[in-house]
Amino acid sequence: ELSSEVSGTVKSVLVSENDLIKQGETLLVLDTTTLEAQVAQAQANEVAAQAAVKQSEVSLSEAKNKYLRTKELYVSGTVSQDSLDTLESTYLRAQSNLVSSLAQLDQVRAGLRLQQDSLRKATVIAPLDGVVLQREIDPGQTVVASLQAPTLFVLAKDLTHMELYLNVDEADIGKISQNMMAEFTVDAYPDQLFTAKISKVHLSPQTVDGVVTYETHLCVDNPHNILRPGMTATADIIVTEVSDALLLPNSALRYRPAVIQEEEVKSVMSQLFPRPKSSESSKELQKDESNTVWVLRGGKEVQVAVEVGMTDGIHTEIKGGDLLKSDQVIIGRIKTQGN
């Protein structure tokens, strides 16, 4: 964001949105009539202060000569002590007046530099090579920089290298670290996958509607300039990778045959409304079903134990168990008419 330290009326604006700019290029010029008058006044004050210094130097030289001559006469007894003391006081006052005049000259010159600096800042120049993203001012408008510097332009240095700001949920922030890679999409190009690398993870939390997140910065290469500032991105941060793994749809881990589903419902109902124990008609279906899947073998549903690994929320890694690569895993049941 490029602002102005100087208040005034905008005389001309030389760039607009999407314009390429070079460092040192003039972007905006304020009306400098008042500032030029203030500089001229400060320059006149400097001339007057210089004249005052010259006058003080002459007065000091004159007082010094008189004091030295009188001192010689005093030694010979021609003049009195009072006359010598008076001239000495005059000489000391002349020295003080010169010091004061020199200080006044320094003060005036400092004021002149301030006025010249304000005049220089009335011309807003580009601090970098880049592109103009936003232009917030037009000729004729008044810039008021008294309490807060107003934003005149929003500049981008290099759109081929950008930053992606992500809000990472507190439940996932412990898995995130610097230099991790991520993949993200934007709504403008939903079928295109972009890559990025984490450069910074903020320690300070952000709480919005009771949800705690941590802002994470990622570096993004944008060589074709298809990504634009302000786009909304959805990202997946790669915390670890598993190669050559047997993957299983998570829906397969949730599948239960109809008989077991009925037994589970009965179990819940029996806990709510206890009844005398019934016969163990489906005991073979009541074994531990944690980390098990159902497959079709010989046209029958067969329960198979598996050892699960990592998951991405859609698929789960199978690290071991009795599941074969050729097994047909059941993920659901479709009800047909009459069944």
URZIWO-V763005 format. One record per backbone hydrogen bond with DSSP energy under -0.5 kcal/mol. NH is the residue of the N-H (numbers start at 0). CO is the residue of the C=O. Records with the same first field share a line. If there is no record, write none. Layout:
NH = CO + CO
This chain:
1 = 152
2 = 0
3 = 149
7 = 142
9 = 140
10 = 28
11 = 28
13 = 26
14 = 26
17 = 131
18 = 15
20 = 129
23 = 125
24 = 21
26 = 123
27 = 123
28 = 11
29 = 121
30 = 8
35 = 31
36 = 32
37 = 33
38 = 34
39 = 35
40 = 36
41 = 37
42 = 38
43 = 39
44 = 40
45 = 41
46 = 42
47 = 43
48 = 44
49 = 45
50 = 46
51 = 47
52 = 48
53 = 49
54 = 50
55 = 51
56 = 52
57 = 53
58 = 54
59 = 55
60 = 56
61 = 57
62 = 58
63 = 59
64 = 60
65 = 61
66 = 62
67 = 63
68 = 64
69 = 65
70 = 66
71 = 67
72 = 68
73 = 69
74 = 70
75 = 71
76 = 72 + 73
77 = 72
83 = 79
84 = 80
85 = 81
86 = 82
87 = 83
88 = 84
89 = 85
90 = 86
91 = 87
92 = 88
93 = 89
94 = 90
95 = 91
96 = 92
97 = 93
98 = 94
99 = 95
100 = 96
101 = 97
102 = 98
103 = 99
104 = 100
105 = 101
106 = 102
107 = 103
108 = 104
109 = 105
110 = 106
111 = 107
112 = 108
113 = 109
114 = 110
115 = 111
116 = 112
117 = 113
118 = 114
119 = 115
120 = 116
121 = 117 + 118
122 = 119
123 = 27 + 121
124 = 122
125 = 24
129 = 20
130 = 155
131 = 18
132 = 130 + 153
133 = 153
135 = 151
139 = 9
140 = 137
142 = 7
143 = 141
144 = 142
151 = 1 + 149
152 = 1
153 = 133
154 = 152
155 = 130
160 = 157
161 = 219
163 = 217
164 = 162
165 = 163 + 215
167 = 165 + 213
169 = 211
171 = 168
172 = 168
174 = 171
175 = 172
178 = 197
179 = 176
181 = 195
182 = 235
183 = 193
184 = 233
185 = 188
186 = 231
188 = 185
189 = 186
191 = 188
193 = 183
195 = 181
196 = 218
197 = 179
198 = 216
199 = 216
201 = 214
205 = 212
207 = 205 + 210
210 = 207
211 = 209
212 = 205 + 210
213 = 167
214 = 203
215 = 165
216 = 199
217 = 163
218 = 196
219 = 161
221 = 159
224 = 221
230 = 227
233 = 184
235 = 182
237 = 180 + 235
238 = 236
245 = 317
246 = 244
247 = 315
249 = 313
251 = 248
252 = 248 + 249
253 = 249
254 = 250
260 = 256
261 = 257
262 = 258
263 = 259
264 = 260
265 = 261
266 = 262
267 = 263
268 = 264
269 = 265
270 = 266
271 = 267
272 = 268
280 = 278
282 = 279
284 = 281
285 = 282
291 = 288
292 = 303
294 = 301
295 = 327
296 = 294 + 299
299 = 296
301 = 294 + 299
303 = 292
305 = 290
306 = 319
307 = 305
308 = 316
311 = 314
315 = 247
316 = 309
317 = 245
318 = 306 + 316
319 = 306
321 = 304
326 = 323
327 = 295
328 = 326
329 = 293
334 = 332
335 = 333
338 = 335
